[in-house]
Amino acid sequence: MLPKLFFGYYAVVIVFLSMLVVTRKNPVHSVMWMLLLFFHIAGLYLFLNAEFIAAIQVIVYAGAILVLFLFVVLLLNLKEELKTDRFIGPWPIAFVIASAFFVIVSIALKSLVIAPQGKYSAAFIQQETHTKALGQLLYTEFLFPFEIVSLILLVAVVGAIVLAKRKLRS
């Protein structure tokens, strides 16, 4: 009963914080709610005995990515953004679309068939530790997608540098 209660707490709070991140008028407030969201996601990983993923969540997302978001938000001219009314026109349409999407996902989840256990069962991961199992899987079966993602991130970094250099020259 207690594990379901903890999972329910994390699920409800993560959904609520996600809504706060999206609906806040001030982007700095959205980033601060996102910080709390990232810590709750890390707590959910800790609850699932994935300590390495929880640590990476806090270090990478709550540390680096959130600082990047905050840096970009503070570089923007927010005075004009804060004066405009958001969520006036498309809000009812977005609510209908989101509700339809929720119904479709609910129907799809009801027809979900649980596959038989593979090599990476809970007992195997507890014997090997999460970090070792993740490393073996990442650098053997998923090495090519891992390298593709690293190239995409490299292109994004180079593109950001080129755009920043062009703006400084102007």
Helices and strands as residue ranges (DSSP letters): H 2-23, H 27-47, H 51-56, I 57-65, H 66-75, H 78-83, H 91-110, H 122-128, H 130-140, H 143-169
